[in-house]
Amino acid sequence: MPSETEKSTSAPSGELDDARADERDQEESDGIALPSHVAGSGTLDRLVDTARDYARAAASENTLKAYAKDWTHFARWCRMKGAEPLPPSPEMIGLYLADLASGSGPSPALSVSTIDRRLSGLAWNYAQRGFTLDRKNRHIATVLAGIKRKHGRPPVQKEAILAEGILAMVATLPFDLRGLRDRAILLLGYAGGLRRSEIVCLDVHKDDTPESGGWIEIFEKGALLTLNAKTGWREVEIGRGSKDQTCPVHALEQWLHFAKIDFGPVFVGTTRDGKRATETRLNDKHVARLIKRTVLDAGIRSELPEKERLALFSGHSLRAGLASSAEVDERYVQKQLGHASAEMTRRYQRRRDRFRVNLTKAAGL
């Protein structure tokens, strides 16, 4: 009988080969090194490390993780087909896209938006390795156009959580330390129209931590959030609510006070007994789980089966809720959400009056 060590080294040889190849791919993707004709020194080596850090900061952590998975999947697909992922071959990439869309392998067919994202991931990864992927090449462009024409569907939008829904969700939370934290997350995320990554990236002050994505300032009339978001730096103004029970700023103050947080990440974990805040920043997945849990506890859309209810709501439900509920000029909602265009903001408005402007009557009919 072979030992457990022998089993682990001999059985999954294909998986080990994939793992080694993935490691090589990751090393190649770092891509920043000293020119071969320059002599190395401690100072230059440190600058290389600094340059790599800046290069990684060019995209969010979630985006980089997704791009890494895209490359791993494509590289493995190439190996299974007896091909090499480098240099880029438009013909092979066209076949890869067709395979993703058709679901001819063991994996199900992917949506058009996911395939488009995979292609963006490949383009980014090739750029890190010193290659250019021409997405307009006919072997790629025509296949992708055919996929979009045949399989394209309107985007599936998450349902908006409106004001009454948020109040019901908040009412399900206890008043212990975790409850205070989660109440502040829901109210702040809703009133600010924040992405879940923007909620958890906040620090108490500017530059408290290296991974900070913004900071807060609390004033008499409200809170000002300065965020380094997808569209660049922006300020989000959150006014105080009509009463303390529903005020996002009051909820934030309560959490910071009782959790004794005056430095570093705003939203952190708590100890098992729930009596003390830790120093570990929450992951953005906590926000998604919190929304789904409180949606169920509050009985929102209770006429649907639990699985369908969970699929309807996500972190984006907070942003859509603000856009749909705020009875103000559209430009203020656009600014709060950090959208570059009014059209993008309108996509978040689930119950807006689509026929408020009647061009038929305006045209004389």
C-alpha positions as a Markdown table, in Angstrom:
| # | Residue | x | y | z |
|---|---|---|---|---|
| 1 | Met | 0.0 | 0.0 | 0.0 |
| 2 | Pro | 1.4 | 3.4 | -0.9 |
| 3 | Ser | 1.8 | 5.9 | 1.9 |
| 4 | Glu | -0.3 | 9.1 | 2.0 |
| 5 | Thr | 2.8 | 11.0 | 0.9 |
| 6 | Glu | 3.2 | 8.8 | -2.1 |
| 7 | Lys | -0.4 | 9.2 | -3.0 |
| 8 | Ser | -0.2 | 12.9 | -2.8 |
| 9 | Thr | 2.8 | 13.1 | -5.1 |
| 10 | Ser | 1.9 | 10.5 | -7.6 |
| 11 | Ala | -1.9 | 10.7 | -8.1 |
| 12 | Pro | -2.8 | 14.2 | -9.1 |
| 13 | Ser | 0.1 | 14.8 | -11.5 |
| 14 | Gly | -2.0 | 16.8 | -13.9 |
| 15 | Glu | -3.1 | 19.1 | -11.0 |
| 16 | Leu | 0.5 | 19.6 | -9.9 |
| 17 | Asp | 1.5 | 20.4 | -13.5 |
| 18 | Asp | -1.3 | 23.0 | -13.6 |
| 19 | Ala | -0.2 | 24.5 | -10.3 |
| 20 | Arg | 3.4 | 24.8 | -11.4 |
| 21 | Ala | 2.4 | 26.4 | -14.6 |
| 22 | Asp | 0.1 | 28.8 | -12.8 |
| 23 | Glu | 3.0 | 29.8 | -10.6 |
| 24 | Arg | 5.1 | 30.5 | -13.7 |
| 25 | Asp | 2.3 | 32.5 | -15.2 |
| 26 | Gln | 2.0 | 34.6 | -12.0 |
| 27 | Glu | 5.8 | 35.2 | -12.0 |
| 28 | Glu | 5.7 | 36.3 | -15.7 |
| 29 | Ser | 2.7 | 38.6 | -15.0 |
| 30 | Asp | 4.7 | 40.6 | -12.5 |
| 31 | Gly | 6.6 | 41.7 | -15.5 |
| 32 | Ile | 8.5 | 44.6 | -13.9 |
| 33 | Ala | 12.3 | 44.0 | -13.6 |
| 34 | Leu | 15.6 | 45.8 | -14.2 |
| 35 | Pro | 16.7 | 46.2 | -17.8 |
| 36 | Ser | 19.3 | 43.5 | -18.6 |
| 37 | His | 22.0 | 46.1 | -19.4 |
| 38 | Val | 21.6 | 47.9 | -16.0 |
| 39 | Ala | 23.7 | 46.7 | -13.0 |
| 40 | Gly | 21.6 | 45.9 | -10.0 |
| 41 | Ser | 21.8 | 47.7 | -6.6 |
| 42 | Gly | 19.9 | 47.8 | -3.4 |
| 43 | Thr | 18.3 | 51.1 | -4.3 |
| 44 | Leu | 17.2 | 49.9 | -7.8 |
| 45 | Asp | 15.9 | 46.6 | -6.4 |
| 46 | Arg | 13.7 | 48.5 | -4.0 |
| 47 | Leu | 12.4 | 50.7 | -6.8 |
| 48 | Val | 11.5 | 47.6 | -8.7 |
| 49 | Asp | 9.5 | 46.4 | -5.8 |
| 50 | Thr | 7.9 | 49.9 | -5.5 |
| 51 | Ala | 7.0 | 49.9 | -9.2 |
| 52 | Arg | 5.4 | 46.5 | -8.8 |
| 53 | Asp | 3.3 | 47.8 | -5.9 |
| 54 | Tyr | 2.1 | 50.7 | -8.0 |
| 55 | Ala | 1.4 | 48.4 | -11.0 |
| 56 | Arg | -0.8 | 46.2 | -8.7 |
| 57 | Ala | -2.6 | 49.3 | -7.5 |
| 58 | Ala | -3.7 | 50.2 | -11.0 |
| 59 | Ala | -6.7 | 47.9 | -10.6 |
| 60 | Ser | -8.7 | 46.8 | -7.5 |
| 61 | Glu | -7.9 | 43.7 | -5.7 |
| 62 | Asn | -11.1 | 42.0 | -6.8 |
| 63 | Thr | -10.4 | 42.9 | -10.4 |
| 64 | Leu | -6.8 | 41.5 | -10.2 |
| 65 | Lys | -8.1 | 38.3 | -8.6 |
| 66 | Ala | -10.7 | 37.9 | -11.4 |
| 67 | Tyr | -8.0 | 38.5 | -14.1 |
| 68 | Ala | -5.7 | 35.9 | -12.5 |
| 69 | Lys | -8.5 | 33.4 | -12.6 |
| 70 | Asp | -9.2 | 34.3 | -16.2 |
| 71 | Trp | -5.6 | 33.6 | -17.2 |
| 72 | Thr | -5.4 | 30.3 | -15.2 |
| 73 | His | -8.6 | 29.0 | -16.9 |
| 74 | Phe | -7.3 | 30.0 | -20.4 |
| 75 | Ala | -3.8 | 28.6 | -19.8 |
| 76 | Arg | -5.3 | 25.3 | -18.6 |
| 77 | Trp | -7.7 | 25.2 | -21.6 |
| 78 | Cys | -4.7 | 25.7 | -23.9 |
| 79 | Arg | -2.8 | 22.9 | -22.2 |
| 80 | Met | -5.8 | 20.5 | -22.5 |
| 81 | Lys | -5.9 | 21.3 | -26.3 |
| 82 | Gly | -2.2 | 20.8 | -26.8 |
| 83 | Ala | -1.6 | 24.5 | -27.4 |
| 84 | Glu | 0.5 | 27.2 | -25.8 |
| 85 | Pro | -1.1 | 30.4 | -24.4 |
| 86 | Leu | 2.0 | 32.4 | -25.4 |
| 87 | Pro | 2.4 | 34.3 | -27.7 |
| 88 | Pro | -1.3 | 35.3 | -28.2 |
| 89 | Ser | -3.0 | 33.5 | -31.1 |
| 90 | Pro | -6.2 | 35.2 | -32.3 |
| 91 | Glu | -7.4 | 32.0 | -33.9 |
| 92 | Met | -7.0 | 30.0 | -30.6 |
| 93 | Ile | -8.7 | 32.8 | -28.6 |
| 94 | Gly | -11.6 | 32.8 | -31.0 |
| 95 | Leu | -12.0 | 29.0 | -30.5 |
| 96 | Tyr | -11.7 | 29.5 | -26.7 |
| 97 | Leu | -14.6 | 32.1 | -26.8 |
| 98 | Ala | -16.7 | 29.7 | -28.9 |
| 99 | Asp | -16.1 | 27.0 | -26.3 |
| 100 | Leu | -17.1 | 29.2 | -23.5 |
| 101 | Ala | -20.3 | 30.3 | -25.3 |
| 102 | Ser | -21.4 | 26.8 | -26.4 |
| 103 | Gly | -20.7 | 25.0 | -23.2 |
| 104 | Ser | -19.4 | 22.0 | -25.2 |
| 105 | Gly | -17.1 | 20.9 | -22.5 |
| 106 | Pro | -17.9 | 19.8 | -18.9 |
| 107 | Ser | -18.6 | 23.5 | -17.8 |
| 108 | Pro | -21.9 | 25.2 | -18.6 |
| 109 | Ala | -22.1 | 27.9 | -21.2 |
| 110 | Leu | -21.2 | 31.3 | -19.9 |
| 111 | Ser | -23.2 | 34.5 | -20.3 |
| 112 | Val | -22.1 | 37.1 | -22.9 |
| 113 | Ser | -21.1 | 39.6 | -20.2 |
| 114 | Thr | -18.9 | 36.9 | -18.5 |
| 115 | Ile | -17.2 | 36.1 | -21.8 |
| 116 | Asp | -16.6 | 39.7 | -22.5 |
| 117 | Arg | -15.0 | 40.0 | -19.0 |
| 118 | Arg | -12.9 | 37.0 | -19.7 |
| 119 | Leu | -11.6 | 38.6 | -22.9 |
| 120 | Ser | -10.7 | 41.8 | -21.0 |
| 121 | Gly | -8.9 | 39.6 | -18.5 |
| 122 | Leu | -6.8 | 38.0 | -21.2 |
| 123 | Ala | -6.0 | 41.3 | -22.8 |
| 124 | Trp | -4.8 | 42.6 | -19.4 |
| 125 | Asn | -2.7 | 39.5 | -18.7 |
| 126 | Tyr | -1.1 | 39.6 | -22.2 |
| 127 | Ala | -0.2 | 43.3 | -21.6 |
| 128 | Gln | 1.5 | 42.3 | -18.3 |
| 129 | Arg | 3.6 | 39.8 | -20.3 |
| 130 | Gly | 4.7 | 42.3 | -22.9 |
| 131 | Phe | 2.2 | 41.3 | -25.6 |
| 132 | Thr | -0.7 | 43.1 | -27.3 |
| 133 | Leu | -4.0 | 41.3 | -27.8 |
| 134 | Asp | -5.9 | 42.9 | -30.8 |
| 135 | Arg | -9.5 | 42.5 | -29.9 |
| 136 | Lys | -10.4 | 43.8 | -33.3 |
| 137 | Asn | -8.7 | 40.9 | -35.1 |
| 138 | Arg | -11.4 | 39.2 | -37.2 |
| 139 | His | -10.8 | 35.8 | -35.6 |
| 140 | Ile | -11.8 | 37.4 | -32.2 |
| 141 | Ala | -14.2 | 40.2 | -33.2 |
| 142 | Thr | -16.4 | 38.2 | -35.6 |
| 143 | Val | -16.8 | 35.3 | -33.1 |
| 144 | Leu | -17.6 | 37.6 | -30.3 |
| 145 | Ala | -20.1 | 39.5 | -32.4 |
| 146 | Gly | -21.8 | 36.2 | -33.3 |
| 147 | Ile | -21.9 | 35.2 | -29.6 |
| 148 | Lys | -23.5 | 38.5 | -28.7 |
| 149 | Arg | -26.0 | 38.3 | -31.5 |
| 150 | Lys | -27.0 | 34.7 | -30.8 |
| 151 | His | -26.8 | 34.6 | -27.0 |
| 152 | Gly | -27.1 | 38.3 | -25.9 |
| 153 | Arg | -29.8 | 39.0 | -23.3 |
| 154 | Pro | -30.8 | 42.2 | -21.4 |
| 155 | Pro | -28.7 | 42.5 | -18.2 |
| 156 | Val | -30.3 | 40.9 | -15.1 |
| 157 | Gln | -30.6 | 43.6 | -12.5 |
| 158 | Lys | -30.7 | 43.1 | -8.8 |
| 159 | Glu | -33.8 | 44.3 | -7.1 |
| 160 | Ala | -33.7 | 47.7 | -5.3 |
| 161 | Ile | -34.1 | 47.8 | -1.6 |
| 162 | Leu | -36.3 | 50.8 | -0.9 |
| 163 | Ala | -36.6 | 52.9 | 2.3 |
| 164 | Glu | -39.2 | 50.7 | 3.9 |
| 165 | Gly | -37.1 | 47.6 | 3.2 |
| 166 | Ile | -34.0 | 49.1 | 4.8 |
| 167 | Leu | -36.0 | 50.1 | 7.9 |
| 168 | Ala | -37.4 | 46.6 | 8.1 |
| 169 | Met | -33.9 | 45.1 | 7.7 |
| 170 | Val | -32.4 | 47.3 | 10.3 |
| 171 | Ala | -35.2 | 46.5 | 12.8 |
| 172 | Thr | -34.1 | 42.8 | 12.7 |
| 173 | Leu | -30.6 | 43.7 | 14.1 |
| 174 | Pro | -29.9 | 43.5 | 17.9 |
| 175 | Phe | -28.2 | 46.3 | 19.8 |
| 176 | Asp | -25.0 | 44.4 | 20.7 |
| 177 | Leu | -21.7 | 45.4 | 19.1 |
| 178 | Arg | -22.3 | 43.4 | 15.9 |
| 179 | Gly | -25.7 | 44.8 | 15.6 |
| 180 | Leu | -24.4 | 48.4 | 15.9 |
| 181 | Arg | -21.8 | 47.7 | 13.2 |
| 182 | Asp | -24.2 | 46.0 | 10.8 |
| 183 | Arg | -26.8 | 48.8 | 11.3 |
| 184 | Ala | -24.2 | 51.4 | 10.4 |
| 185 | Ile | -23.2 | 49.4 | 7.3 |
| 186 | Leu | -26.7 | 49.1 | 6.0 |
| 187 | Leu | -27.7 | 52.7 | 6.7 |
| 188 | Leu | -24.4 | 54.2 | 5.4 |
| 189 | Gly | -24.4 | 52.0 | 2.3 |
| 190 | Tyr | -28.0 | 52.9 | 1.5 |
| 191 | Ala | -27.7 | 56.7 | 2.2 |
| 192 | Gly | -24.4 | 56.9 | 0.4 |
| 193 | Gly | -25.3 | 54.7 | -2.5 |
| 194 | Leu | -22.0 | 52.9 | -1.8 |
| 195 | Arg | -20.5 | 49.8 | -3.4 |
| 196 | Arg | -19.8 | 47.1 | -0.8 |
| 197 | Ser | -16.1 | 47.5 | -1.5 |
| 198 | Glu | -16.4 | 51.2 | -0.8 |
| 199 | Ile | -18.0 | 50.5 | 2.6 |
| 200 | Val | -15.3 | 48.2 | 3.9 |
| 201 | Cys | -12.4 | 50.2 | 2.5 |
| 202 | Leu | -13.1 | 53.2 | 4.7 |
| 203 | Asp | -10.6 | 54.3 | 7.4 |
| 204 | Val | -11.3 | 56.7 | 10.3 |
| 205 | His | -8.6 | 59.2 | 9.0 |
| 206 | Lys | -6.7 | 59.8 | 5.8 |
| 207 | Asp | -3.8 | 57.4 | 5.3 |
| 208 | Asp | -4.4 | 55.4 | 8.5 |
| 209 | Thr | -3.6 | 52.2 | 6.7 |
| 210 | Pro | -1.8 | 51.3 | 3.4 |
| 211 | Glu | -4.9 | 49.5 | 2.0 |
| 212 | Ser | -7.2 | 52.4 | 2.8 |
| 213 | Gly | -9.7 | 53.4 | 0.1 |
| 214 | Gly | -11.0 | 56.5 | 1.8 |
| 215 | Trp | -11.8 | 58.2 | 5.1 |
| 216 | Ile | -14.6 | 59.8 | 7.0 |
| 217 | Glu | -15.2 | 63.2 | 8.5 |
| 218 | Ile | -18.2 | 63.8 | 10.9 |
| 219 | Phe | -19.8 | 67.2 | 11.2 |
| 220 | Glu | -22.8 | 68.7 | 12.9 |
| 221 | Lys | -25.0 | 68.3 | 9.8 |
| 222 | Gly | -23.7 | 65.0 | 8.5 |
| 223 | Ala | -20.7 | 63.0 | 7.4 |
| 224 | Leu | -18.3 | 63.5 | 4.5 |
| 225 | Leu | -16.8 | 60.4 | 2.9 |
| 226 | Thr | -13.8 | 60.8 | 0.7 |
| 227 | Leu | -13.5 | 57.7 | -1.6 |
| 228 | Asn | -11.0 | 56.4 | -4.0 |
| 229 | Ala | -13.5 | 54.6 | -6.2 |
| 230 | Lys | -13.6 | 53.0 | -9.6 |
| 231 | Thr | -14.1 | 56.4 | -11.3 |
| 232 | Gly | -11.4 | 58.1 | -9.2 |
| 233 | Trp | -11.6 | 60.2 | -6.1 |
| 234 | Arg | -15.0 | 61.5 | -5.1 |
| 235 | Glu | -16.7 | 63.0 | -2.0 |
| 236 | Val | -20.0 | 61.5 | -0.8 |
| 237 | Glu | -22.1 | 63.7 | 1.5 |
| 238 | Ile | -24.4 | 61.9 | 3.9 |
| 239 | Gly | -26.8 | 64.2 | 5.8 |
| 240 | Arg | -28.3 | 63.3 | 9.2 |
| 241 | Gly | -31.7 | 61.6 | 9.1 |
| 242 | Ser | -35.0 | 62.7 | 10.5 |
| 243 | Lys | -34.5 | 60.6 | 13.7 |
| 244 | Asp | -31.7 | 58.8 | 15.4 |
| 245 | Gln | -33.2 | 55.3 | 14.8 |
| 246 | Thr | -32.8 | 55.8 | 11.0 |
| 247 | Cys | -29.9 | 58.2 | 10.8 |
| 248 | Pro | -26.8 | 56.7 | 9.1 |
| 249 | Val | -24.5 | 59.3 | 10.7 |
| 250 | His | -25.8 | 58.5 | 14.2 |
| 251 | Ala | -25.5 | 54.8 | 13.6 |
| 252 | Leu | -21.9 | 55.3 | 12.5 |
| 253 | Glu | -21.1 | 57.4 | 15.6 |
| 254 | Gln | -22.6 | 54.8 | 17.9 |
| 255 | Trp | -20.5 | 52.0 | 16.3 |
| 256 | Leu | -17.3 | 54.0 | 16.5 |
| 257 | His | -18.0 | 55.0 | 20.1 |
| 258 | Phe | -18.9 | 51.6 | 21.6 |
| 259 | Ala | -16.3 | 49.7 | 19.5 |
| 260 | Lys | -13.7 | 52.2 | 20.6 |
| 261 | Ile | -12.4 | 52.8 | 17.1 |
| 262 | Asp | -10.4 | 56.0 | 16.7 |
| 263 | Phe | -7.8 | 54.8 | 14.1 |
| 264 | Gly | -7.6 | 52.5 | 11.2 |
| 265 | Pro | -10.4 | 50.6 | 9.4 |
| 266 | Val | -14.0 | 51.8 | 10.2 |
| 267 | Phe | -15.6 | 48.4 | 9.9 |
| 268 | Val | -13.9 | 45.5 | 11.5 |
| 269 | Gly | -14.7 | 42.1 | 12.9 |
| 270 | Thr | -15.7 | 41.4 | 16.5 |
| 271 | Thr | -14.6 | 38.7 | 19.0 |
| 272 | Arg | -16.6 | 35.5 | 19.3 |
| 273 | Asp | -18.5 | 36.8 | 22.3 |
| 274 | Gly | -19.3 | 40.0 | 20.4 |
| 275 | Lys | -18.0 | 42.2 | 23.2 |
| 276 | Arg | -14.9 | 43.6 | 21.6 |
| 277 | Ala | -13.9 | 44.9 | 18.1 |
| 278 | Thr | -10.8 | 43.4 | 16.5 |
| 279 | Glu | -8.4 | 45.2 | 14.2 |
| 280 | Thr | -9.2 | 43.1 | 11.2 |
| 281 | Arg | -11.0 | 44.9 | 8.4 |
| 282 | Leu | -14.2 | 43.3 | 7.2 |
| 283 | Asn | -14.2 | 41.6 | 3.8 |
| 284 | Asp | -16.7 | 43.0 | 1.3 |
| 285 | Lys | -18.4 | 39.6 | 1.2 |
| 286 | His | -19.7 | 40.4 | 4.7 |
| 287 | Val | -21.8 | 43.2 | 3.2 |
| 288 | Ala | -23.4 | 40.8 | 0.7 |
| 289 | Arg | -24.1 | 38.2 | 3.3 |
| 290 | Leu | -25.5 | 40.8 | 5.7 |
| 291 | Ile | -27.9 | 42.1 | 3.0 |
| 292 | Lys | -29.2 | 38.6 | 2.1 |
| 293 | Arg | -29.6 | 37.6 | 5.8 |
| 294 | Thr | -31.5 | 40.7 | 6.8 |
| 295 | Val | -33.7 | 40.5 | 3.7 |
| 296 | Leu | -34.8 | 37.0 | 4.8 |
| 297 | Asp | -35.2 | 38.0 | 8.4 |
| 298 | Ala | -37.3 | 41.1 | 7.4 |
| 299 | Gly | -39.6 | 39.0 | 5.2 |
| 300 | Ile | -38.9 | 41.1 | 2.1 |
| 301 | Arg | -40.5 | 39.5 | -1.0 |
| 302 | Ser | -41.7 | 36.7 | 1.3 |
| 303 | Glu | -44.1 | 35.4 | -1.4 |
| 304 | Leu | -41.1 | 34.0 | -3.3 |
| 305 | Pro | -39.1 | 30.8 | -2.4 |
| 306 | Glu | -36.0 | 31.5 | -0.3 |
| 307 | Lys | -33.6 | 30.7 | -3.1 |
| 308 | Glu | -35.2 | 33.2 | -5.5 |
| 309 | Arg | -35.3 | 35.9 | -2.8 |
| 310 | Leu | -31.6 | 35.4 | -2.1 |
| 311 | Ala | -30.8 | 35.7 | -5.8 |
| 312 | Leu | -32.7 | 38.9 | -6.1 |
| 313 | Phe | -30.7 | 41.0 | -3.7 |
| 314 | Ser | -27.0 | 41.9 | -3.5 |
| 315 | Gly | -24.7 | 44.8 | -2.5 |
| 316 | His | -26.0 | 46.6 | -5.6 |
| 317 | Ser | -29.5 | 46.6 | -4.1 |
| 318 | Leu | -28.4 | 49.4 | -1.8 |
| 319 | Arg | -27.2 | 51.6 | -4.7 |
| 320 | Ala | -30.3 | 50.9 | -6.7 |
| 321 | Gly | -32.4 | 51.6 | -3.7 |
| 322 | Leu | -31.0 | 55.1 | -3.2 |
| 323 | Ala | -31.4 | 55.8 | -6.9 |
| 324 | Ser | -35.0 | 54.6 | -7.0 |
| 325 | Ser | -36.1 | 56.2 | -3.7 |
| 326 | Ala | -34.5 | 59.7 | -3.6 |
| 327 | Glu | -37.0 | 62.2 | -4.8 |
| 328 | Val | -34.5 | 64.8 | -5.9 |
| 329 | Asp | -33.0 | 66.1 | -9.2 |
| 330 | Glu | -31.3 | 63.2 | -11.0 |
| 331 | Arg | -28.0 | 65.0 | -11.2 |
| 332 | Tyr | -27.6 | 64.8 | -7.4 |
| 333 | Val | -28.2 | 61.1 | -7.4 |
| 334 | Gln | -25.7 | 60.8 | -10.3 |
| 335 | Lys | -23.1 | 62.7 | -8.2 |
| 336 | Gln | -23.8 | 60.6 | -5.1 |
| 337 | Leu | -23.3 | 57.3 | -7.0 |
| 338 | Gly | -20.2 | 58.6 | -8.8 |
| 339 | His | -21.6 | 57.9 | -12.3 |
| 340 | Ala | -20.0 | 59.5 | -15.3 |
| 341 | Ser | -23.3 | 59.7 | -17.1 |
| 342 | Ala | -27.0 | 60.2 | -16.3 |
| 343 | Glu | -27.8 | 57.2 | -18.4 |
| 344 | Met | -25.8 | 54.9 | -16.1 |
| 345 | Thr | -27.8 | 56.4 | -13.1 |
| 346 | Arg | -31.1 | 55.7 | -14.9 |
| 347 | Arg | -30.1 | 52.0 | -15.0 |
| 348 | Tyr | -30.2 | 52.0 | -11.2 |
| 349 | Gln | -33.6 | 53.6 | -11.0 |
| 350 | Arg | -36.0 | 50.7 | -10.8 |
| 351 | Arg | -39.3 | 52.6 | -10.4 |
| 352 | Arg | -38.7 | 55.9 | -12.2 |
| 353 | Asp | -41.5 | 57.3 | -14.4 |
| 354 | Arg | -40.3 | 56.2 | -17.8 |
| 355 | Phe | -43.0 | 58.2 | -19.6 |
| 356 | Arg | -42.5 | 61.5 | -17.6 |
| 357 | Val | -41.2 | 63.1 | -20.9 |
| 358 | Asn | -43.8 | 62.2 | -23.6 |
| 359 | Leu | -42.1 | 62.8 | -26.9 |
| 360 | Thr | -45.2 | 61.5 | -28.8 |
| 361 | Lys | -47.3 | 64.4 | -27.5 |
| 362 | Ala | -44.4 | 66.8 | -27.8 |
| 363 | Ala | -44.2 | 65.9 | -31.5 |
| 364 | Gly | -47.8 | 66.9 | -32.0 |
| 365 | Leu | -49.6 | 63.5 | -31.9 |
